[in-house]
């Protein structure tokens, strides 16, 4: 899963898709997920890292991350080459 190359992402969580003109503001966890996706981490690696950073149950975080990734796909911000 890769973030589309033309997507602009600021350090404070502002995302801009020049292809569609859409822009989004992310909360801190969304920003962390995007940063880890940019590092080409798998969903399972992202879950493990964020479980260490935030006090949250793993199964809840997994669901939330999968939902977030699905939303990113819907807005054409990432390409999912295969489910992780």
mmCIF file of the N, C-alpha and C atoms, coordinates in Angstrom:
data_MODEL
# 
_entry.id   MODEL 
# 
loop_
_atom_site.group_PDB 
_atom_site.id 
_atom_site.type_symbol 
_atom_site.label_atom_id 
_atom_site.label_alt_id 
_atom_site.label_comp_id 
_atom_site.label_asym_id 
_atom_site.label_entity_id 
_atom_site.label_seq_id 
_atom_site.pdbx_PDB_ins_code 
_atom_site.Cartn_x 
_atom_site.Cartn_y 
_atom_site.Cartn_z 
_atom_site.occupancy 
_atom_site.B_iso_or_equiv 
_atom_site.pdbx_formal_charge 
_atom_site.auth_seq_id 
_atom_site.auth_comp_id 
_atom_site.auth_asym_id 
_atom_site.auth_atom_id 
_atom_site.pdbx_PDB_model_num 
ATOM 1   N N  . UNK A 1 1  ? 0.852   -1.158 0.000  1.00 0.00 ? 1  UNK A N  1 
ATOM 2   C CA . UNK A 1 1  ? 0.000   0.000  0.000  1.00 0.00 ? 1  UNK A CA 1 
ATOM 3   C C  . UNK A 1 1  ? 0.900   1.224  0.000  1.00 0.00 ? 1  UNK A C  1 
ATOM 4   N N  . UNK A 1 2  ? 0.650   2.112  -0.964 1.00 0.00 ? 2  UNK A N  1 
ATOM 5   C CA . UNK A 1 2  ? 1.489   3.294  -1.121 1.00 0.00 ? 2  UNK A CA 1 
ATOM 6   C C  . UNK A 1 2  ? 0.638   4.549  -1.170 1.00 0.00 ? 2  UNK A C  1 
ATOM 7   N N  . UNK A 1 3  ? 1.162   5.612  -0.610 1.00 0.00 ? 3  UNK A N  1 
ATOM 8   C CA . UNK A 1 3  ? 0.508   6.913  -0.732 1.00 0.00 ? 3  UNK A CA 1 
ATOM 9   C C  . UNK A 1 3  ? 0.771   7.395  -2.151 1.00 0.00 ? 3  UNK A C  1 
ATOM 10  N N  . UNK A 1 4  ? -0.254  7.894  -2.817 1.00 0.00 ? 4  UNK A N  1 
ATOM 11  C CA . UNK A 1 4  ? -0.085  8.409  -4.168 1.00 0.00 ? 4  UNK A CA 1 
ATOM 12  C C  . UNK A 1 4  ? 0.995   9.474  -4.179 1.00 0.00 ? 4  UNK A C  1 
ATOM 13  N N  . UNK A 1 5  ? 1.821   9.453  -5.191 1.00 0.00 ? 5  UNK A N  1 
ATOM 14  C CA . UNK A 1 5  ? 2.998   10.323 -5.271 1.00 0.00 ? 5  UNK A CA 1 
ATOM 15  C C  . UNK A 1 5  ? 2.645   11.812 -5.293 1.00 0.00 ? 5  UNK A C  1 
ATOM 16  N N  . UNK A 1 6  ? 1.494   12.173 -5.866 1.00 0.00 ? 6  UNK A N  1 
ATOM 17  C CA . UNK A 1 6  ? 1.160   13.587 -6.003 1.00 0.00 ? 6  UNK A CA 1 
ATOM 18  C C  . UNK A 1 6  ? 0.471   14.180 -4.780 1.00 0.00 ? 6  UNK A C  1 
ATOM 19  N N  . UNK A 1 7  ? 0.261   13.384 -3.749 1.00 0.00 ? 7  UNK A N  1 
ATOM 20  C CA . UNK A 1 7  ? -0.404  13.844 -2.539 1.00 0.00 ? 7  UNK A CA 1 
ATOM 21  C C  . UNK A 1 7  ? 0.579   14.659 -1.695 1.00 0.00 ? 7  UNK A C  1 
ATOM 22  N N  . UNK A 1 8  ? 0.143   15.848 -1.283 1.00 0.00 ? 8  UNK A N  1 
ATOM 23  C CA . UNK A 1 8  ? 0.969   16.697 -0.405 1.00 0.00 ? 8  UNK A CA 1 
ATOM 24  C C  . UNK A 1 8  ? 0.487   16.524 1.032  1.00 0.00 ? 8  UNK A C  1 
ATOM 25  N N  . UNK A 1 9  ? 1.441   16.257 1.936  1.00 0.00 ? 9  UNK A N  1 
ATOM 26  C CA . UNK A 1 9  ? 1.107   16.031 3.341  1.00 0.00 ? 9  UNK A CA 1 
ATOM 27  C C  . UNK A 1 9  ? 2.025   16.886 4.205  1.00 0.00 ? 9  UNK A C  1 
ATOM 28  N N  . UNK A 1 10 ? 1.422   17.743 5.028  1.00 0.00 ? 10 UNK A N  1 
ATOM 29  C CA . UNK A 1 10 ? 2.232   18.580 5.916  1.00 0.00 ? 10 UNK A CA 1 
ATOM 30  C C  . UNK A 1 10 ? 2.504   17.834 7.222  1.00 0.00 ? 10 UNK A C  1 
ATOM 31  N N  . UNK A 1 11 ? 3.453   18.342 7.972  1.00 0.00 ? 11 UNK A N  1 
ATOM 32  C CA . UNK A 1 11 ? 3.798   17.736 9.261  1.00 0.00 ? 11 UNK A CA 1 
ATOM 33  C C  . UNK A 1 11 ? 2.665   17.836 10.278 1.00 0.00 ? 11 UNK A C  1 
ATOM 34  N N  . UNK A 1 12 ? 1.802   18.833 10.131 1.00 0.00 ? 12 UNK A N  1 
ATOM 35  C CA . UNK A 1 12 ? 0.723   19.003 11.107 1.00 0.00 ? 12 UNK A CA 1 
ATOM 36  C C  . UNK A 1 12 ? -0.585  18.337 10.684 1.00 0.00 ? 12 UNK A C  1 
ATOM 37  N N  . UNK A 1 13 ? -0.541  17.476 9.642  1.00 0.00 ? 13 UNK A N  1 
ATOM 38  C CA . UNK A 1 13 ? -1.709  16.678 9.305  1.00 0.00 ? 13 UNK A CA 1 
ATOM 39  C C  . UNK A 1 13 ? -2.626  17.231 8.236  1.00 0.00 ? 13 UNK A C  1 
ATOM 40  N N  . UNK A 1 14 ? -2.158  18.200 7.464  1.00 0.00 ? 14 UNK A N  1 
ATOM 41  C CA . UNK A 1 14 ? -2.958  18.713 6.360  1.00 0.00 ? 14 UNK A CA 1 
ATOM 42  C C  . UNK A 1 14 ? -2.602  17.919 5.112  1.00 0.00 ? 14 UNK A C  1 
ATOM 43  N N  . UNK A 1 15 ? -3.627  17.378 4.436  1.00 0.00 ? 15 UNK A N  1 
ATOM 44  C CA . UNK A 1 15 ? -3.424  16.540 3.246  1.00 0.00 ? 15 UNK A CA 1 
ATOM 45  C C  . UNK A 1 15 ? -4.119  17.208 2.066  1.00 0.00 ? 15 UNK A C  1 
ATOM 46  N N  . UNK A 1 16 ? -3.404  17.294 0.936  1.00 0.00 ? 16 UNK A N  1 
ATOM 47  C CA . UNK A 1 16 ? -3.968  17.893 -0.272 1.00 0.00 ? 16 UNK A CA 1 
ATOM 48  C C  . UNK A 1 16 ? -3.754  16.961 -1.450 1.00 0.00 ? 16 UNK A C  1 
ATOM 49  N N  . UNK A 1 17 ? -4.842  16.697 -2.184 1.00 0.00 ? 17 UNK A N  1 
ATOM 50  C CA . UNK A 1 17 ? -4.786  15.882 -3.395 1.00 0.00 ? 17 UNK A CA 1 
ATOM 51  C C  . UNK A 1 17 ? -4.966  16.808 -4.591 1.00 0.00 ? 17 UNK A C  1 
ATOM 52  N N  . UNK A 1 18 ? -3.867  17.155 -5.283 1.00 0.00 ? 18 UNK A N  1 
ATOM 53  C CA . UNK A 1 18 ? -3.979  18.091 -6.401 1.00 0.00 ? 18 UNK A CA 1 
ATOM 54  C C  . UNK A 1 18 ? -4.776  17.532 -7.582 1.00 0.00 ? 18 UNK A C  1 
ATOM 55  N N  . UNK A 1 19 ? -4.890  16.229 -7.685 1.00 0.00 ? 19 UNK A N  1 
ATOM 56  C CA . UNK A 1 19 ? -5.656  15.625 -8.779 1.00 0.00 ? 19 UNK A CA 1 
ATOM 57  C C  . UNK A 1 19 ? -7.142  15.931 -8.661 1.00 0.00 ? 19 UNK A C  1 
ATOM 58  N N  . UNK A 1 20 ? -7.643  15.974 -7.427 1.00 0.00 ? 20 UNK A N  1 
ATOM 59  C CA . UNK A 1 20 ? -9.067  16.193 -7.205 1.00 0.00 ? 20 UNK A CA 1 
ATOM 60  C C  . UNK A 1 20 ? -9.365  17.560 -6.603 1.00 0.00 ? 20 UNK A C  1 
ATOM 61  N N  . UNK A 1 21 ? -8.339  18.214 -6.035 1.00 0.00 ? 21 UNK A N  1 
ATOM 62  C CA . UNK A 1 21 ? -8.544  19.485 -5.348 1.00 0.00 ? 21 UNK A CA 1 
ATOM 63  C C  . UNK A 1 21 ? -9.029  19.312 -3.917 1.00 0.00 ? 21 UNK A C  1 
ATOM 64  N N  . UNK A 1 22 ? -9.164  18.066 -3.470 1.00 0.00 ? 22 UNK A N  1 
ATOM 65  C CA . UNK A 1 22 ? -9.632  17.790 -2.107 1.00 0.00 ? 22 UNK A CA 1 
ATOM 66  C C  . UNK A 1 22 ? -8.527  18.045 -1.089 1.00 0.00 ? 22 UNK A C  1 
ATOM 67  N N  . UNK A 1 23 ? -8.927  18.538 0.073  1.00 0.00 ? 23 UNK A N  1 
ATOM 68  C CA . UNK A 1 23 ? -7.986  18.693 1.180  1.00 0.00 ? 23 UNK A CA 1 
ATOM 69  C C  . UNK A 1 23 ? -8.631  18.159 2.453  1.00 0.00 ? 23 UNK A C  1 
ATOM 70  N N  . UNK A 1 24 ? -7.787  17.702 3.358  1.00 0.00 ? 24 UNK A N  1 
ATOM 71  C CA . UNK A 1 24 ? -8.240  17.061 4.581  1.00 0.00 ? 24 UNK A CA 1 
ATOM 72  C C  . UNK A 1 24 ? -7.334  17.469 5.729  1.00 0.00 ? 24 UNK A C  1 
ATOM 73  N N  . UNK A 1 25 ? -7.903  17.496 6.922  1.00 0.00 ? 25 UNK A N  1 
ATOM 74  C CA . UNK A 1 25 ? -7.126  17.702 8.144  1.00 0.00 ? 25 UNK A CA 1 
ATOM 75  C C  . UNK A 1 25 ? -7.223  16.429 8.964  1.00 0.00 ? 25 UNK A C  1 
ATOM 76  N N  . UNK A 1 26 ? -6.078  15.933 9.383  1.00 0.00 ? 26 UNK A N  1 
ATOM 77  C CA . UNK A 1 26 ? -6.024  14.695 10.161 1.00 0.00 ? 26 UNK A CA 1 
ATOM 78  C C  . UNK A 1 26 ? -5.794  14.989 11.628 1.00 0.00 ? 26 UNK A C  1 
ATOM 79  N N  . UNK A 1 27 ? -6.316  14.106 12.478 1.00 0.00 ? 27 UNK A N  1 
ATOM 80  C CA . UNK A 1 27 ? -5.987  14.192 13.895 1.00 0.00 ? 27 UNK A CA 1 
ATOM 81  C C  . UNK A 1 27 ? -4.599  13.570 14.093 1.00 0.00 ? 27 UNK A C  1 
ATOM 82  N N  . UNK A 1 28 ? -4.026  13.649 15.297 1.00 0.00 ? 28 UNK A N  1 
ATOM 83  C CA . UNK A 1 28 ? -2.671  13.130 15.507 1.00 0.00 ? 28 UNK A CA 1 
ATOM 84  C C  . UNK A 1 28 ? -2.503  11.648 15.157 1.00 0.00 ? 28 UNK A C  1 
ATOM 85  N N  . UNK A 1 29 ? -3.491  10.827 15.433 1.00 0.00 ? 29 UNK A N  1 
ATOM 86  C CA . UNK A 1 29 ? -3.352  9.402  15.103 1.00 0.00 ? 29 UNK A CA 1 
ATOM 87  C C  . UNK A 1 29 ? -3.389  9.215  13.590 1.00 0.00 ? 29 UNK A C  1 
ATOM 88  N N  . UNK A 1 30 ? -4.269  9.930  12.910 1.00 0.00 ? 30 UNK A N  1 
ATOM 89  C CA . UNK A 1 30 ? -4.312  9.860  11.448 1.00 0.00 ? 30 UNK A CA 1 
ATOM 90  C C  . UNK A 1 30 ? -2.993  10.302 10.838 1.00 0.00 ? 30 UNK A C  1 
ATOM 91  N N  . UNK A 1 31 ? -2.411  11.353 11.409 1.00 0.00 ? 31 UNK A N  1 
ATOM 92  C CA . UNK A 1 31 ? -1.110  11.832 10.942 1.00 0.00 ? 31 UNK A CA 1 
ATOM 93  C C  . UNK A 1 31 ? -0.042  10.772 11.157 1.00 0.00 ? 31 UNK A C  1 
ATOM 94  N N  . UNK A 1 32 ? -0.071  10.105 12.318 1.00 0.00 ? 32 UNK A N  1 
ATOM 95  C CA . UNK A 1 32 ? 0.887   9.016  12.577 1.00 0.00 ? 32 UNK A CA 1 
ATOM 96  C C  . UNK A 1 32 ? 0.729   7.898  11.560 1.00 0.00 ? 32 UNK A C  1 
ATOM 97  N N  . UNK A 1 33 ? -0.503  7.535  11.252 1.00 0.00 ? 33 UNK A N  1 
ATOM 98  C CA . UNK A 1 33 ? -0.753  6.454  10.289 1.00 0.00 ? 33 UNK A CA 1 
ATOM 99  C C  . UNK A 1 33 ? -0.194  6.839  8.924  1.00 0.00 ? 33 UNK A C  1 
ATOM 100 N N  . UNK A 1 34 ? -0.468  8.061  8.486  1.00 0.00 ? 34 UNK A N  1 
ATOM 101 C CA . UNK A 1 34 ? 0.035   8.520  7.192  1.00 0.00 ? 34 UNK A CA 1 
ATOM 102 C C  . UNK A 1 34 ? 1.563   8.489  7.158  1.00 0.00 ? 34 UNK A C  1 
ATOM 103 N N  . UNK A 1 35 ? 2.197   8.973  8.226  1.00 0.00 ? 35 UNK A N  1 
ATOM 104 C CA . UNK A 1 35 ? 3.662   8.965  8.286  1.00 0.00 ? 35 UNK A CA 1 
ATOM 105 C C  . UNK A 1 35 ? 4.205   7.547  8.185  1.00 0.00 ? 35 UNK A C  1 
ATOM 106 N N  . UNK A 1 36 ? 3.571   6.610  8.879  1.00 0.00 ? 36 UNK A N  1 
ATOM 107 C CA . UNK A 1 36 ? 4.028   5.221  8.834  1.00 0.00 ? 36 UNK A CA 1 
ATOM 108 C C  . UNK A 1 36 ? 3.773   4.600  7.462  1.00 0.00 ? 36 UNK A C  1 
ATOM 109 N N  . UNK A 1 37 ? 2.677   4.968  6.813  1.00 0.00 ? 37 UNK A N  1 
ATOM 110 C CA . UNK A 1 37 ? 2.428   4.496  5.451  1.00 0.00 ? 37 UNK A CA 1 
ATOM 111 C C  . UNK A 1 37 ? 3.491   5.030  4.497  1.00 0.00 ? 37 UNK A C  1 
ATOM 112 N N  . UNK A 1 38 ? 3.907   6.292  4.702  1.00 0.00 ? 38 UNK A N  1 
ATOM 113 C CA . UNK A 1 38 ? 4.972   6.866  3.879  1.00 0.00 ? 38 UNK A CA 1 
ATOM 114 C C  . UNK A 1 38 ? 6.274   6.098  4.055  1.00 0.00 ? 38 UNK A C  1 
ATOM 115 N N  . UNK A 1 39 ? 6.469   5.522  5.233  1.00 0.00 ? 39 UNK A N  1 
ATOM 116 C CA . UNK A 1 39 ? 7.657   4.711  5.508  1.00 0.00 ? 39 UNK A CA 1 
ATOM 117 C C  . UNK A 1 39 ? 7.482   3.277  4.999  1.00 0.00 ? 39 UNK A C  1 
ATOM 118 N N  . UNK A 1 40 ? 6.360   3.041  4.295  1.00 0.00 ? 40 UNK A N  1 
ATOM 119 C CA . UNK A 1 40 ? 6.041   1.744  3.698  1.00 0.00 ? 40 UNK A CA 1 
ATOM 120 C C  . UNK A 1 40 ? 5.849   0.642  4.738  1.00 0.00 ? 40 UNK A C  1 
ATOM 121 N N  . UNK A 1 41 ? 5.301   1.018  5.899  1.00 0.00 ? 41 UNK A N  1 
ATOM 122 C CA . UNK A 1 41 ? 4.984   0.039  6.939  1.00 0.00 ? 41 UNK A CA 1 
ATOM 123 C C  . UNK A 1 41 ? 3.692   -0.688 6.570  1.00 0.00 ? 41 UNK A C  1 
ATOM 124 N N  . UNK A 1 42 ? 3.590   -1.935 6.942  1.00 0.00 ? 42 UNK A N  1 
ATOM 125 C CA . UNK A 1 42 ? 2.366   -2.701 6.732  1.00 0.00 ? 42 UNK A CA 1 
ATOM 126 C C  . UNK A 1 42 ? 1.358   -2.331 7.819  1.00 0.00 ? 42 UNK A C  1 
ATOM 127 N N  . UNK A 1 43 ? 0.106   -2.702 7.601  1.00 0.00 ? 43 UNK A N  1 
ATOM 128 C CA . UNK A 1 43 ? -0.926  -2.425 8.601  1.00 0.00 ? 43 UNK A CA 1 
ATOM 129 C C  . UNK A 1 43 ? -0.549  -3.068 9.932  1.00 0.00 ? 43 UNK A C  1 
ATOM 130 N N  . UNK A 1 44 ? -0.055  -4.288 9.908  1.00 0.00 ? 44 UNK A N  1 
ATOM 131 C CA . UNK A 1 44 ? 0.309   -4.947 11.169 1.00 0.00 ? 44 UNK A CA 1 
ATOM 132 C C  . UNK A 1 44 ? 1.458   -4.224 11.872 1.00 0.00 ? 44 UNK A C  1 
ATOM 133 N N  . UNK A 1 45 ? 2.414   -3.693 11.103 1.00 0.00 ? 45 UNK A N  1 
ATOM 134 C CA . UNK A 1 45 ? 3.502   -2.919 11.708 1.00 0.00 ? 45 UNK A CA 1 
ATOM 135 C C  . UNK A 1 45 ? 2.973   -1.616 12.301 1.00 0.00 ? 45 UNK A C  1 
ATOM 136 N N  . UNK A 1 46 ? 2.031   -0.988 11.597 1.00 0.00 ? 46 UNK A N  1 
ATOM 137 C CA . UNK A 1 46 ? 1.436   0.251  12.100 1.00 0.00 ? 46 UNK A CA 1 
ATOM 138 C C  . UNK A 1 46 ? 0.683   -0.014 13.397 1.00 0.00 ? 46 UNK A C  1 
ATOM 139 N N  . UNK A 1 47 ? -0.096  -1.086 13.435 1.00 0.00 ? 47 UNK A N  1 
ATOM 140 C CA . UNK A 1 47 ? -0.841  -1.463 14.642 1.00 0.00 ? 47 UNK A CA 1 
ATOM 141 C C  . UNK A 1 47 ? 0.122   -1.640 15.809 1.00 0.00 ? 47 UNK A C  1 
ATOM 142 N N  . UNK A 1 48 ? 1.187   -2.387 15.587 1.00 0.00 ? 48 UNK A N  1 
ATOM 143 C CA . UNK A 1 48 ? 2.150   -2.649 16.663 1.00 0.00 ? 48 UNK A CA 1 
ATOM 144 C C  . UNK A 1 48 ? 2.795   -1.366 17.171 1.00 0.00 ? 48 UNK A C  1 
ATOM 145 N N  . UNK A 1 49 ? 3.191   -0.479 16.251 1.00 0.00 ? 49 UNK A N  1 
ATOM 146 C CA . UNK A 1 49 ? 3.835   0.767  16.679 1.00 0.00 ? 49 UNK A CA 1 
ATOM 147 C C  . UNK A 1 49 ? 2.868   1.666  17.442 1.00 0.00 ? 49 UNK A C  1 
ATOM 148 N N  . UNK A 1 50 ? 1.628   1.777  16.949 1.00 0.00 ? 50 UNK A N  1 
ATOM 149 C CA . UNK A 1 50 ? 0.684   2.667  17.609 1.00 0.00 ? 50 UNK A CA 1 
ATOM 150 C C  . UNK A 1 50 ? 0.174   2.092  18.923 1.00 0.00 ? 50 UNK A C  1 
ATOM 151 N N  . UNK A 1 51 ? 0.141   0.763  19.049 1.00 0.00 ? 51 UNK A N  1 
ATOM 152 C CA . UNK A 1 51 ? -0.222  0.159  20.338 1.00 0.00 ? 51 UNK A CA 1 
ATOM 153 C C  . UNK A 1 51 ? 0.800   0.529  21.405 1.00 0.00 ? 51 UNK A C  1 
ATOM 154 N N  . UNK A 1 52 ? 2.061   0.632  20.997 1.00 0.00 ? 52 UNK A N  1 
ATOM 155 C CA . UNK A 1 52 ? 3.108   1.025  21.935 1.00 0.00 ? 52 UNK A CA 1 
ATOM 156 C C  . UNK A 1 52 ? 2.998   2.500  22.309 1.00 0.00 ? 52 UNK A C  1 
ATOM 157 N N  . UNK A 1 53 ? 2.608   3.333  21.337 1.00 0.00 ? 53 UNK A N  1 
ATOM 158 C CA . UNK A 1 53 ? 2.555   4.774  21.553 1.00 0.00 ? 53 UNK A CA 1 
ATOM 159 C C  . UNK A 1 53 ? 1.302   5.210  22.314 1.00 0.00 ? 53 UNK A C  1 
ATOM 160 N N  . UNK A 1 54 ? 0.169   4.607  21.986 1.00 0.00 ? 54 UNK A N  1 
ATOM 161 C CA . UNK A 1 54 ? -1.107  4.981  22.601 1.00 0.00 ? 54 UNK A CA 1 
ATOM 162 C C  . UNK A 1 54 ? -1.632  3.805  23.424 1.00 0.00 ? 54 UNK A C  1 
ATOM 163 N N  . UNK A 1 55 ? -2.273  4.082  24.492 1.00 0.00 ? 55 UNK A N  1 
ATOM 164 C CA . UNK A 1 55 ? -2.856  3.026  25.322 1.00 0.00 ? 55 UNK A CA 1 
ATOM 165 C C  . UNK A 1 55 ? -4.221  2.655  24.763 1.00 0.00 ? 55 UNK A C  1 
ATOM 166 N N  . UNK A 1 56 ? -4.234  1.644  23.909 1.00 0.00 ? 56 UNK A N  1 
ATOM 167 C CA . UNK A 1 56 ? -5.459  1.206  23.250 1.00 0.00 ? 56 UNK A CA 1 
ATOM 168 C C  . UNK A 1 56 ? -5.383  -0.299 23.017 1.00 0.00 ? 56 UNK A C  1 
ATOM 169 N N  . UNK A 1 57 ? -6.532  -0.937 23.033 1.00 0.00 ? 57 UNK A N  1 
ATOM 170 C CA . UNK A 1 57 ? -6.564  -2.375 22.793 1.00 0.00 ? 57 UNK A CA 1 
ATOM 171 C C  . UNK A 1 57 ? -6.277  -2.658 21.325 1.00 0.00 ? 57 UNK A C  1 
ATOM 172 N N  . UNK A 1 58 ? -5.467  -3.683 21.092 1.00 0.00 ? 58 UNK A N  1 
ATOM 173 C CA . UNK A 1 58 ? -5.002  -3.988 19.747 1.00 0.00 ? 58 UNK A CA 1 
ATOM 174 C C  . UNK A 1 58 ? -6.156  -4.238 18.780 1.00 0.00 ? 58 UNK A C  1 
ATOM 175 N N  . UNK A 1 59 ? -7.173  -4.983 19.181 1.00 0.00 ? 59 UNK A N  1 
ATOM 176 C CA . UNK A 1 59 ? -8.258  -5.308 18.252 1.00 0.00 ? 59 UNK A CA 1 
ATOM 177 C C  . UNK A 1 59 ? -9.055  -4.061 17.853 1.00 0.00 ? 59 UNK A C  1 
ATOM 178 N N  . UNK A 1 60 ? -9.177  -3.095 18.763 1.00 0.00 ? 60 UNK A N  1 
ATOM 179 C CA . UNK A 1 60 ? -9.869  -1.848 18.430 1.00 0.00 ? 60 UNK A CA 1 
ATOM 180 C C  . UNK A 1 60 ? -9.042  -1.012 17.451 1.00 0.00 ? 60 UNK A C  1 
ATOM 181 N N  . UNK A 1 61 ? -7.747  -0.955 17.703 1.00 0.00 ? 61 UNK A N  1 
ATOM 182 C CA . UNK A 1 61 ? -6.855  -0.195 16.838 1.00 0.00 ? 61 UNK A CA 1 
ATOM 183 C C  . UNK A 1 61 ? -6.811  -0.809 15.443 1.00 0.00 ? 61 UNK A C  1 
ATOM 184 N N  . UNK A 1 62 ? -6.768  -2.134 15.349 1.00 0.00 ? 62 UNK A N  1 
ATOM 185 C CA . UNK A 1 62 ? -6.758  -2.801 14.047 1.00 0.00 ? 62 UNK A CA 1 
ATOM 186 C C  . UNK A 1 62 ? -7.977  -2.416 13.226 1.00 0.00 ? 62 UNK A C  1 
ATOM 187 N N  . UNK A 1 63 ? -9.141  -2.446 13.852 1.00 0.00 ? 63 UNK A N  1 
ATOM 188 C CA . UNK A 1 63 ? -10.376 -2.096 13.142 1.00 0.00 ? 63 UNK A CA 1 
ATOM 189 C C  . UNK A 1 63 ? -10.337 -0.645 12.690 1.00 0.00 ? 63 UNK A C  1 
ATOM 190 N N  . UNK A 1 64 ? -9.931  0.249  13.580 1.00 0.00 ? 64 UNK A N  1 
ATOM 191 C CA . UNK A 1 64 ? -9.883  1.666  13.242 1.00 0.00 ? 64 UNK A CA 1 
ATOM 192 C C  . UNK A 1 64 ? -8.897  1.934  12.104 1.00 0.00 ? 64 UNK A C  1 
ATOM 193 N N  . UNK A 1 65 ? -7.745  1.281  12.125 1.00 0.00 ? 65 UNK A N  1 
ATOM 194 C CA . UNK A 1 65 ? -6.756  1.479  11.065 1.00 0.00 ? 65 UNK A CA 1 
ATOM 195 C C  . UNK A 1 65 ? -7.281  0.937  9.741  1.00 0.00 ? 65 UNK A C  1 
ATOM 196 N N  . UNK A 1 66 ? -7.908  -0.221 9.755  1.00 0.00 ? 66 UNK A N  1 
ATOM 197 C CA . UNK A 1 66 ? -8.478  -0.760 8.513  1.00 0.00 ? 66 UNK A CA 1 
ATOM 198 C C  . UNK A 1 66 ? -9.556  0.177  7.967  1.00 0.00 ? 66 UNK A C  1 
ATOM 199 N N  . UNK A 1 67 ? -10.385 0.728  8.834  1.00 0.00 ? 67 UNK A N  1 
ATOM 200 C CA . UNK A 1 67 ? -11.410 1.686  8.410  1.00 0.00 ? 67 UNK A CA 1 
ATOM 201 C C  . UNK A 1 67 ? -10.764 2.947  7.825  1.00 0.00 ? 67 UNK A C  1 
ATOM 202 N N  . UNK A 1 68 ? -9.712  3.424  8.472  1.00 0.00 ? 68 UNK A N  1 
ATOM 203 C CA . UNK A 1 68 ? -9.018  4.625  8.006  1.00 0.00 ? 68 UNK A CA 1 
ATOM 204 C C  . UNK A 1 68 ? -8.374  4.381  6.644  1.00 0.00 ? 68 UNK A C  1 
ATOM 205 N N  . UNK A 1 69 ? -7.729  3.235  6.487  1.00 0.00 ? 69 UNK A N  1 
ATOM 206 C CA . UNK A 1 69 ? -7.094  2.886  5.215  1.00 0.00 ? 69 UNK A CA 1 
ATOM 207 C C  . UNK A 1 69 ? -8.152  2.781  4.115  1.00 0.00 ? 69 UNK A C  1 
ATOM 208 N N  . UNK A 1 70 ? -9.293  2.196  4.435  1.00 0.00 ? 70 UNK A N  1 
ATOM 209 C CA . UNK A 1 70 ? -10.386 2.108  3.464  1.00 0.00 ? 70 UNK A CA 1 
ATOM 210 C C  . UNK A 1 70 ? -10.819 3.513  3.027  1.00 0.00 ? 70 UNK A C  1 
ATOM 211 N N  . UNK A 1 71 ? -10.916 4.431  3.983  1.00 0.00 ? 71 UNK A N  1 
ATOM 212 C CA . UNK A 1 71 ? -11.289 5.810  3.670  1.00 0.00 ? 71 UNK A CA 1 
ATOM 213 C C  . UNK A 1 71 ? -10.232 6.473  2.785  1.00 0.00 ? 71 UNK A C  1 
ATOM 214 N N  . UNK A 1 72 ? -8.959  6.234  3.086  1.00 0.00 ? 72 UNK A N  1 
ATOM 215 C CA . UNK A 1 72 ? -7.888  6.773  2.249  1.00 0.00 ? 72 UNK A CA 1 
ATOM 216 C C  . UNK A 1 72 ? -7.999  6.259  0.822  1.00 0.00 ? 72 UNK A C  1 
ATOM 217 N N  . UNK A 1 73 ? -8.332  4.979  0.674  1.00 0.00 ? 73 UNK A N  1 
ATOM 218 C CA . UNK A 1 73 ? -8.518  4.397  -0.657 1.00 0.00 ? 73 UNK A CA 1 
ATOM 219 C C  . UNK A 1 73 ? -9.697  5.058  -1.370 1.00 0.00 ? 73 UNK A C  1 
ATOM 220 N N  . UNK A 1 74 ? -10.792 5.265  -0.656 1.00 0.00 ? 74 UNK A N  1 
ATOM 221 C CA . UNK A 1 74 ? -11.987 5.873  -1.245 1.00 0.00 ? 74 UNK A CA 1 
ATOM 222 C C  . UNK A 1 74 ? -11.700 7.283  -1.772 1.00 0.00 ? 74 UNK A C  1 
ATOM 223 N N  . UNK A 1 75 ? -10.851 8.028  -1.083 1.00 0.00 ? 75 UNK A N  1 
ATOM 224 C CA . UNK A 1 75 ? -10.498 9.379  -1.500 1.00 0.00 ? 75 UNK A CA 1 
ATOM 225 C C  . UNK A 1 75 ? -9.273  9.403  -2.416 1.00 0.00 ? 75 UNK A C  1 
ATOM 226 N N  . UNK A 1 76 ? -8.857  8.240  -2.881 1.00 0.00 ? 76 UNK A N  1 
ATOM 227 C CA . UNK A 1 76 ? -7.754  8.085  -3.834 1.00 0.00 ? 76 UNK A CA 1 
ATOM 228 C C  . UNK A 1 76 ? -6.436  8.664  -3.316 1.00 0.00 ? 76 UNK A C  1 
ATOM 229 N N  . UNK A 1 77 ? -6.236  8.532  -2.012 1.00 0.00 ? 77 UNK A N  1 
ATOM 230 C CA . UNK A 1 77 ? -4.992  9.018  -1.407 1.00 0.00 ? 77 UNK A CA 1 
ATOM 231 C C  . UNK A 1 77 ? -3.934  7.930  -1.353 1.00 0.00 ? 77 UNK A C  1 
ATOM 232 N N  . UNK A 1 78 ? -4.359  6.665  -1.372 1.00 0.00 ? 78 UNK A N  1 
ATOM 233 C CA . UNK A 1 78 ? -3.414  5.556  -1.395 1.00 0.00 ? 78 UNK A CA 1 
ATOM 234 C C  . UNK A 1 78 ? -3.852  4.533  -2.427 1.00 0.00 ? 78 UNK A C  1 
ATOM 235 N N  . UNK A 1 79 ? -2.887  3.725  -2.808 1.00 0.00 ? 79 UNK A N  1 
ATOM 236 C CA . UNK A 1 79 ? -3.142  2.583  -3.674 1.00 0.00 ? 79 UNK A CA 1 
ATOM 237 C C  . UNK A 1 79 ? -2.838  1.355  -2.854 1.00 0.00 ? 79 UNK A C  1 
ATOM 238 N N  . UNK A 1 80 ? -3.774  0.448  -2.777 1.00 0.00 ? 80 UNK A N  1 
ATOM 239 C CA . UNK A 1 80 ? -3.566  -0.765 -2.003 1.00 0.00 ? 80 UNK A CA 1 
ATOM 240 C C  . UNK A 1 80 ? -3.206  -1.888 -2.955 1.00 0.00 ? 80 UNK A C  1 
ATOM 241 N N  . UNK A 1 81 ? -1.923  -2.289 -2.918 1.00 0.00 ? 81 UNK A N  1 
ATOM 242 C CA . UNK A 1 81 ? -1.425  -3.327 -3.804 1.00 0.00 ? 81 UNK A CA 1 
ATOM 243 C C  . UNK A 1 81 ? -1.764  -4.718 -3.297 1.00 0.00 ? 81 UNK A C  1 
ATOM 244 N N  . UNK A 1 82 ? -2.239  -4.821 -2.105 1.00 0.00 ? 82 UNK A N  1 
ATOM 245 C CA . UNK A 1 82 ? -2.574  -6.098 -1.484 1.00 0.00 ? 82 UNK A CA 1 
ATOM 246 C C  . UNK A 1 82 ? -2.894  -5.857 -0.034 1.00 0.00 ? 82 UNK A C  1 
ATOM 247 N N  . UNK A 1 83 ? -3.868  -6.523 0.500  1.00 0.00 ? 83 UNK A N  1 
ATOM 248 C CA . UNK A 1 83 ? -4.234  -6.333 1.894  1.00 0.00 ? 83 UNK A CA 1 
ATOM 249 C C  . UNK A 1 83 ? -3.144  -6.887 2.796  1.00 0.00 ? 83 UNK A C  1 
ATOM 250 N N  . UNK A 1 84 ? -2.776  -6.115 3.834  1.00 0.00 ? 84 UNK A N  1 
ATOM 251 C CA . UNK A 1 84 ? -1.758  -6.546 4.793  1.00 0.00 ? 84 UNK A CA 1 
ATOM 252 C C  . UNK A 1 84 ? -2.398  -6.908 6.083  1.00 0.00 ? 84 UNK A C  1 
# 
